[in-house]
Amino acid sequence: MVARSSPPIYLDHHATTPVDPRVIARVTHAMSEGFGNPNSTEHSVGRYAAGMLDEARVEVAHLVKADAENVCLTSSSTAAIRTAFTHALSLRLQRRSPVRIVASRVEHSAVLNAIASAERAGHADVVWIEVDQKARLDLDALRCACFDGADLVCVMAANNEVGTIYDTEAVCEIAAEGGALTLIDATQAAGRLALDFTDWGTSYMVLSAHKMYGPKGAGALVTSAPLSSRPGIVQEEGTPNVPALAGFGEACRLRRLEMHSDETRLCGLRDKLQTALLESIPDLVVNGDPDHRLSHSLHVSVPDVPNDLVITMLNDRVALSTGSACHSGAMEPSHVLRAMGLPVTLQDGALRMAVGKFNTADEVELAATYISEAILRARAALA
Ligand code: PLP
């Protein structure tokens, strides 16, 4: 185990969230009372575990306004995305080969990887929809691409780096006009924004427990495809992870009840952090769309200061992220910031933060002080 002195102030809630103690209680209950195999429905021990999964499905469905029978429980959003791709491709390859995928440039790597493997297999051609400097999607370009013929449209509900929120209702409408299926990656949005799977006419929506104060190892694919025509859709492959999925259900229930008040409070904390940082570092650039971003999200760039130097100067007092990805052993700026066309100096100086429901106002104030000090020290070291 890695030794840890005092833990940093945690501001990396886009990466994952701490687990709500009430969710932990549900997971613990599932581990002790619900240890049965949910496939062993011959006896009450198995049926009890199966009942916990049914309850989880109902809670996922409530959160995104779907029917429980639309919900396939999975081990993660990544698994749900892969399953959605298998299903969409198997449906559409019967009509056209390769299928036409229309996707935003700023999708998560889980979606990008699924697209890349469909392309490599010769099953898909892709039309990319560009974003502007605030990571806003060009809906006219999306409309044109769908008008030209599309099979699957992939747009996330909210971006995992800069927090920009997308009008997924409009995306589903445009896709439907062009006869395309939709894959809405709601991993960052679920439990933070109102989602309406049914009303929007969504084909596939994915979500993940660990982004909403739930455990890792649990996610869901919500799909309108009738159960009987779900080639490739496997619900809970292998013996389901009942504790994680039961915890996911509880996390969804709590988000449904508390999302509005929690997000209002987080917006206040995030704004406090942003104001404090801008006061100390006036040339700090706030990225993303300030009018349409997740209320807990703050993405900034420090001009001319590489983010790895800021991280070094922070000395683990605050947990935040650079958003860089490791490619061939080297750290590269994120594809999202590149797609936004940010100048290289702003890509290199990017810092991604997101506050969470367990952060206090004092912590956020202290984090702002630590981050500002680290930036000033980094600037001094470069001078
Ligand atoms: N999609 C988005 C937008 C994400 O932010 C993430 C995780 O960071 C994923 C998909 C993958 O989620 P999971 O960790 O559940 O596979």
Boltz pocket constraint, residues with backbone or C-beta under 6 A from the ligand:
constraints:
  - pocket:
      binder: B
      contacts: [[A, 14], [A, 15], [A, 75], [A, 76], [A, 77], [A, 78], [A, 79], [A, 108], [A, 110], [A, 156], [A, 158], [A, 159], [A, 160], [A, 185], [A, 187], [A, 188], [A, 207], [A, 208], [A, 209], [A, 218], [A, 219]]
      max_distance: 6.0
